Amino acid sequence: MTAAKFEDILNKLETGPWNWIIFLLCSLWGVFGAMQAVATAFLSPTIDHWCSVPELTNWTKEQVWSFSLPRTTVGGVPHHSQCEMYVRNYSHLVGVAWEDRFHYFPDESAEVEALPTQPCPSWEYDTHTFHSTLISEWDLVCGRESLRSVIQSIFMFGIFFGAPLGGYFSDRFGRKRVMGGALWVFILVSTSGSFSPYYQLFLLCRFLMAFTGTIVYQTSYILAVEACTMSQRSVVGIMFSVPFAFGCMLLPGIAYYIRDWRHLHLAISFPVVLLIANTIILPESPRWLLQNGRWAEAEKELQKAARWNSSKTFDHSWLLATITQMKVEAENKDSSGQDVQEQQETGAVGPLPVWPPSGECLGSCWYS
């Protein structure tokens, strides 16, 4: 197949509903892909935390801070310690009211600064703004902060590996088939990640989400671009990013009303099932069909495009003749290449000549 002939076909088909439906359906993935790409900011926001003291559950958090936590500064502002607590025998205060603490610690004010400290055995978290986050779920604080950045890093690794493999798979097996397979895997792992009981399993889900999501994005983009003429590809390429920007704007609104990380992750993952309709409605790329010798399927899709675009002047017999000619040329090219290979293998054709031939001059003959 020559690119010029296929471009001639697209130009004669003109631009119409067939092109715009493909573009709109393919670009919808950008909304969901954008939300997943920036979701970490809302799944693991910075929240206040402090050492948990189970013996003081009947005290307010301010009373617990005052009695059990050293004072420090956070961003230059006085604040309670988030990672250390005083070493005290808190078991004496089980069920004791705040006002009666002096009966058990009469010299509290005098000795508090000299008390030794210890790391927090467990933590409590401020749930005023966010009911549950990845940080509070797996205690990604006080020496474990780096595990928070791993969540986004592993997502980017998925994109890194998915980008080159997605292009290879779509060329090998077809745009629509690869997009549909990657979409089903994305739905499975994204939904599973919302219920993950383990940090490591959640990381695996995020990696696979980025891997398959990148493939869906690539194949959708290729399918949309290959359905338009060369003069329209720059516009289509730019407009393809608009749904991505819309998804970035939509996520904060969703996160404002959903403050639990599992519910939020599910809310931006499960609706992707709507895109399963794309695997039914969208056609396979006619360009890919022609390149892979599936002439009848390509002719069928292009005839459908002509009907959808209502091309009054389009000559359907010309399309059939053009595809037939392309098929004949491809078969002749394959057969001639096969004949040369067979002749070389049997010795009927000698080795290819070496250039330049021995004893002959090149450019020096021009000025000698």
N, C-alpha and C positions, 0 to 999 in steps of 0.2 A: 504494500500500500504506500502510495506517495502522499506526503502531507498536503501537497498542492491540490490534489483531487479531492481529498476529504474536506479541505477548506472550501473548495468550490461547492460541495454538497451543502455545507453549513450556510454558506452565503445565499444559495438558492432557497434554502428552507426559511430564511429570514428569522427574525426574533419574534417570539410570541409566547402563549401560555405554556408550551412545552418547556421552553428554556427557563421561564420564571418559576414554574412549579418545582423544577429540579433545583434551582438556586435556593428557593425558600426552604424546601425540605432539608436540603443538605446543610444549610447555614444554621438550622435550629440547634444543632449540636453545640454551637458556640455558647449558647445560654447556659447549658448544664456544665460544659467543660470549664467555663470561666468561674463558676461558683466553686467547683472542686479545686481549681488551681489556687484560689485565695482563701479557701475555707479554713485553713489552719489558724488564721488570725482570730476567728470567732470560735473555733473548737478548743483552742488553748490560749485564751487571753491571760494577761497578768492579773492575778488576784491576790489579795492579802491572805496570809496564812500564819499560824502560830502553833506552838507545841500543844498537843492535846494532854489534858490532865483529867482523866476520867473520874478521879475522886472529888472533883469540884464541879460536878454537873449542876448543882443547885445554885451556883454563883453566876452572875452575869459575866460576859466576856471581858468587860472592862475591869471587873474585880479580879478575874483570873490573871489578866495581863499585869495588873499592879502587884499581885502577890507572887507570881511564879516566873515572870519573864524579866530579864534584864532590859535596861533601856539602851537604845542605840539610835543611830540616825539613818534615814533612808532618803537619799537625794537632798541631804542637808537639813532635813526636817526631823525633829525628835520623833522616835517611833519605837514601838516594842520590838524586841528581838523576834525574828521569824524562824530562827534555826537553833536557838539555845533556850534552856530553862534552868532555874535554880535547882540545886540538889537539896531537897527537903523530904521529910517523912510525911508525905501528903495523906497517908492512910489514916493519920490522926484526925483529919478534917472531913472524913466521910460523913455526910449528913449534918455537918456543923454550919451554922449560919455565918455570913460574912462578919456580923457584929461580934460574934463570939470567938473569933480566931485568936484574940489576944490571950485567951485562957490557955491556949496550947503553944503560942509563940509570943510570950510577953515582951521579948526584946527584938521584935521584928524590925522596927525602924532603925535600930542601932546596928544590927548585924547584917542587914540585907545586902549592903555593898560588898561585904567581905565573903559572901556565900560563894562556894564553887558552883560552876555551871556544867551542864552536860548537853550533848546533842539531843534533839527531839527524837523520842522513840516513834512517835506518830504525830500527825498534824490535824488541825482543824482549819477550815477554809471559810472565807467570807462568801456567803451565798445570797447576799443582798441583791447583787446585779446578775450573777450567773449561778443558776441552781447546781449545775454540774459541768465540769470541763475535763479535758484530757489531763490537765495538771492535777486536779483533785482526784481523778479516777485512779491514777497510778503514781501519785506523789512525786511529780517531776519538779522537785524543789530541793534547795539546800544540798548542793553537790550533785544533784541529778538534773540540773537545768539544761545541760547539753542534750539530754534525751528529748527535750522539747524541739530543738532545732533539727534533730534527726528526722522527725515526722515530715517536715517539708523537704529535707534533703533526699529522703528515700523517694518522695514523690517526683522530684526532679530527675533522679536516676531512672525512674520508670519512663519518663519522657525521653531521656537520653538514649535508651535502648529501643524504645518503641518507634522513634522517628525513622531510623534507617531500615529496620525490619518491616515496618508498615509499607514502605515503598516497594520493597522486594516482594512481599506477599501479594500486594495489589496487582503488581505486574505479572506475577506468576499465576494467581488464581482468579483474578478479576476484582474490580472495585466493589461491586455490590456484595459478592459473597464474603469477602474479607471484612467489609463494614458490618454485615449482619452477624458474623461470628464474633467479632470483637465486641459488638454491642451487647450480645447475650452474656459474654464473660464479664463485661463491665457491670451489668445489672446484678449478676450473681455475687461478685466480690464486694461491690459497694454496699449492697444490702447486708451481706455477712459482716462487713466491717462495722456496721452500726450496732451489732450485737456482740462484738468481740469481747471476750472476758480477759484476754491477755494483750499486753502491750506489743509483744512480738508478732502476734497474729494480726493485730491492727496495722502494723508496719507492712506486713506482707500484702494485706488487702490494699493499702494505699499504693504500693509499688505496682501491683497488677492493675489497679484503677488507672494510674498514669500511663502504663504501658498500653493497655487496650484503648483508653480514651484518646491517646495520641494517634493510634491507628484509625479510629473512627473519624477523627478530625481530618487526617490526611486524605483518606479515601473519599470523604465527603467533599473536600476541597477539589480534589482531582476530578471527581465526577462532575462537579458544577462547572469547572473551567473547561473541561473537554466538551461540554455541551454548548458552548458559545463560540462565536467567531473570534478571530484573532483581534479584531478591533475592539471587542467588548471585554477582553480578558483583564485588562488593567482595572476597569470599573468593577467587574465581578470580584477580582482579588481584593480590592479595597472594601467593597460593601460586605464581603464575607466576614470582616472583623466587627461589623456593627452589632450583631447578636452577642458576640463575646463581651463587648463593652456594656451592653444591656444586662448581661448576667452579673457582671461586677457591680453594677448599680443595684440590682435586685437583691443580692445576698444580704446586705446590711438590713434591709427591711424585713426579710425573713428572720434573720438572727435577732432582731429587736423583739419579736413576738415569741420566739422559741429559744429559751435560755438553757435548755438541757442539751448537752453535746450529742447524745445518742439520737434524740428526736430531731435535732437540727441536721445531723449527718444523714438520717433516713429521709428527711424532708427534701433534701437536695439530690438524693440518689435515686429513690424509688420512682419519681416521675419520669425518669429516662425510659421507662417501659412504653411511654407514648411514642417514642421514636422507632419502636418495632414496626409501626405502620410504614416507615420508610423502606424497610426491606421488602415490602409488598408493592408499594406504589412506585418507587423509583425504578427506572430501567437500568439495565447494564449500559456502561459507556459504549456507544457505537464505535468510537475510535478503537477501544480495546478489542471489541469483537472483530473488527476488520483486521487489526494487527495479528490476531490469533487465528485467522482463517475461518471464523464462524460467520460466513457470508449471509446465510439465510436469516440468522437472528439479527444481524446488523441491518439488513434490508427491511425486516419487519419493524424494528424500532424507528428507523428513519422514515418509513412510510407513516407510522403513527405520529411522528413529530410533524410531518407535513399536514396531516389532517388536523391536529390540535392547533397548529399555527394558522390554519385556514389560508394557506398559500394558494390563491386563486390561479395564479399563473404557473404554479409548479407542475412540471411534467413528470408524472410518476413513471412513465416508461423510460424517460431519460435516467432516472435514478437506478432503475433495474439494469439498464444497459451499462451505466457507469460502474456499478458494483460488479457486474459480470466481466467487464473489461479488466477491472482491478484483480479479480480472481484469476483470470487467464494469465495476466502478466506475472502474478505471484507464482502460479504453477509453472510457467515457463522458466522463471528465474530459479526456482527450486530444482527443476529437472536438469537445467543446464549446469547448475552447480554440482548436482549429484553426478552427472556424466563426467565432468572434469575430474572429480574426486575418484571415480571408478577407473578412469584412464590412468591417473597417476599411480593408483594402487597396483594396476596390472602392468605398468611400465610402458603403456602406449604413448604417454606424453612424457617427454624428457623433463629434466629439472628446469626451473624457471631461469631465464638468462640473468646474469649479473650485470648491474649497471653501476658505473660505466664499463663497457667492454674493455678487455685488456688491450693495452697499446693505443687506445684512442684518447683524444684529449677532450676536455670540456670547455670551460670558459676561456682557457688560454688560446684556443684556436680563433677566437673572435678578434683578438688583437695582435696575433702573431704575424 
